[in-house]
Amino acid sequence: MQTEAPGSAAGPLADTQPSLTISKLPKILAVVNQKGGVGKTTTAINLGAALALEGFRVLLIDCDPQANTTGGLGFRRQHEDEKPQRLSIYDVLLGPTTLANAMQDTSIPALQLIPGSKNLIGANIELVGVERREYRLRDAIHVLSATTPEPFNFILLDCPPALDLLTLNALVAAEGLLVPLQAEYFALEGISELISTLDRVAQAFNPGLGLEGVLLTMYDDRTNLSQQVTENLKAFFGEKMFRTTIPRNIRVAEAPSHGVPVAIYDPKSRGAEAYRELARELLQRNQMPQSAQNTAAELPQEVNR
């Protein structure tokens, strides 16, 4: 797995010129960590929203059977006998459905969602006999990029906390990995295993895969443990550590129950500001303008779900 300096992006964007431009190809990031409860879904939702509010077109794909990203954006869970059933990433991976057909609008016009589904629980078994099973998501994204009249600037993949075929599809499709971590002892224990796993995936399926960055979440700089763990992580990852940290913030925790990102729920909160800073840092790392030059950020709107 590649670990370029932040000034250069992973994989296909490694040769990006210094000029600030918006690529016609999407930046595909997998939000991944084998450990649960580290803020993957929260980061996927709120980073996607922050980028969309800067005027970038963002597609968020919920690859987790828990479908918390889907619920966190206001889409209620459907009963099995409810008709019609909402199309999800399950239908894309297992059937002829395209990403364009499964796409849902959100309360932020520039942010689109491919919903997750509890049917993904069985997808790991159903995918075993499918041709190119590891490449199903990548192939679907290639079709979308080739056919959509308005290309996405970013595609964010929210992964389940396991290295299964769903996560493998996300890693094969992605060009960069965004790894949320908590500043706690057990985070240090899993680092070597996580990097080793990602290296093996890169070598076997996706040589262009790179580490985009490591993000500290639920961070409390008042504790000695947090400060010590942060120093150890910086020593391990170097410039791959994001300067931005996401603090523990009640408004971030409350926002999913209202079906909106924290930037809509409470734009002046510490959590909303932290995710705005993360979005700006990500744009800076990839030498992109702080706001999209060809897209005006539209005001959030109500969506019928």
Secondary structure, DSSP 8 states (H G I E B T S, - for coil): -B---TTS-SGGGGG--SS----SS-EEEEE--SSSSSSHHHHHHHHHHHHHHTT--EEEEE--TT-HHHHHTT-----TT-SS----HHHHHHSS--HHHH-EE-SSTTEEEE---GGGGGHHHHTTTSTTGGGHHHHHHHHHHHH-SS--SEEEEE--SS-SHHHHHHHHH-SEEEEEEESSHHHHHHHHHHHHHHHHHHHHT-TT-EEEEEEEEEE-TTSHHHHHHHHHHHHHHGGGEEEEEEE--HHHHHGGGGTS-HHHH-TTSHHHHHHHHHHHHHHHHTT--SS-SS-----------
